[in-house]
C-alpha cells in the first residue's frame, strides 16, 4: 500500500513539474514575441523615416509625379523624369547646365540589386 502512495505521489509531482515547465515556456515565448514586436515596430519606423528622406531628396517635379508615370514612362530614371516634367526633348538636353544626379543611396541600391 505504501508503494502505491509513493508511485501516485511521484506521478503527481512529475505532472506538476511538467505543468510548471510548460507554463514557464509559455511565458518565455510570450516575452520573446513581445520584444520581437517592439523591435519590428522600431525597424518599421526607421525604414519609413529613411524612405521619406530618400523621397525628400528628389526634385519637386518628380515627387509630385504619380509613381506609375515615373516607373512606366521614365523607368525610374530621375533625370529623364525631370526632363519629361520640364517637357524637354532628349536632343535639347545639352542646353541644360546640370540635371539632378540620382541620389547616392539609390545608385548604391541599384548596384546591390544588379550584383545579386
Secondary structure, DSSP 8 states (H G I E B T S, - for coil): -HHHHHHHHHHHHHHHHHHHHHHHHHHHHHHHHHHHHHHHHHHHHHHHHHHHHHHHTS-HHHHTS-HHHHHHHHTT-HHHHHHHHTT--SGGGGG-S------HHHHHHHHHHHH-
